[in-house]
Amino acid sequence: MIILLTIVHLTLIQLQNIMRNHWWMWKQIIPSLMRFAIISKNWWQQYLPTLRSILMAHCWKRKIWIVSCLRLIRKSLVV
């Protein structure tokens, strides 16, 4: 579990450095990461706060990023 979160964290760091100004690419990548991370509803409910905090740590610079990240998380829950 910790390894998975570390991979997601490091991936987001790299993506943030490469695509800081390309929000449309984030819209494609974040849901893919969320689908990859979701194994079951119970797993998701248990680790949602950790994943949300990782995303928010990368989205704090712009308030709209935080809102958009949380919306993408909610959309991923439906899928």
Beta strands, then each sheet from edge to edge (+ up, - down):
end
